[in-house]
Amino acid sequence: VDWRPREWNTSADYLAGLAISQQKSGGTLTVGCITQALGEDMALQFYTDGGFNGEDGAFAVQLIGHKLEDGERSRVMIGYFFEFVPRALSAFQMELLGLDRAIEMLWRAAAAH
């Protein structure tokens, strides 16, 4: 686990803010996506973030794959999701929920791989 400042985590930060402003959950990341990515030749990096507006909160997870092909590096979006949490307790709670969900999904994908 590596904490990064907001400027290095803009996508997950944006998704958490979107979930709060629209009061919605959504996305494309599934355990199946992660299981498939585990079978490919790439390094996986999760980005997570949480947000809180004093009443409601949200968290987001984004998964990026890092590839090296013919000496060229590239990034591949594996998937993302965001979840709205009404009556949240704090931004810290949302941060922990995002990290917990990413770890849980990776564990389930690894078990299925």
N, C-alpha and C positions, 0 to 999 in steps of 0.2 A: 504494500500500500504506500503510495507516494502522494502527499498533499501538494497540490499545485495552486498558485494564485489564479484568480479569476481570468486574467488575460491568457492563460494557458488552458483554460477549460470553458471557452466561450460557448461551444455548442450545447453542452449539458446545462450550463447556466441559462442559456436562452430557452431550452426546452422546459426547464423547471418554471421559469417565468411565464411561459406560454400556458402551461397547465393551470397556473394560478389565475392568470387573467381570463382565460376561457372557461375555467372550472371544468376541465375535461381531462380524460386520460386517453392515451393511444400510443401507436407506434408500430414498429415492424420486427423488433427483436424477439426471438423465441428461443427456447432451448434447442429446437431443431436447427436453427441457424448457427448456433454456437457449436453444436455437435459436428455439423458439416465443416465449419471453419477449423475445428481441431484436427480434421483429417487433411488439411491443406498445408503447404509449406509456407507458413507465415507466423509472425509473432503477433499475439493478441494484446490489445491494450483497452481496458475499460476506462471510461470517463464517467464520473458520477457527480451529481450536485443536488442540492436541496434549496428550497426557498420558503419564506414565511412572510406573510404580510400583517402579522399581528393577530390574525384570526384563523386564516386558512393557510395551508402549505402544499407543497408538491415536491416530488423528487424525480430525477431523470437519470437514465443510464444510456450511454452510447458506447458501442464496441467498434473499434477500428482494427483492421488487420494491416500489418506492415510486411511488405514483400520485398525481396531482393531477386531480381531477374536480370541476367546478363549485365551485372554490375550496376543496374539502375534500381534505385529505391522508389517504392510507390506505396500509397496508403489506399486501403479499400474499406468503404463503409460496410460493416457486416449488418448493423441494424441499430435501432434506438427505441426507447419508449419513455413515456412520461406519465406520472400518476398524480392526480389531484387528491388531496387529503383534507376534507373539511374538518374544521375545529382542531387543527394541529396544535401542538404544544410549543414548538420552537423551531428555529432554523436548524439547530443541532440535531433535533429528532429527525428532521427530513434528510439531513446529510447521512445519518446512520441508516435510515431506511433504504436510501439509494445504494449505499455500499453493501448492505445486507442482501438486497435483492440481486445485485450483480454477483456476489459470491455464491448465493444459493443457485442461481441459474448456471453458473460455471460448474459447480459441483454436480448438478443434475446432468449437464451435458457430458462431463467427463465420465460419469457413471454409465451413461448410455453409449459412449464411444467405444 
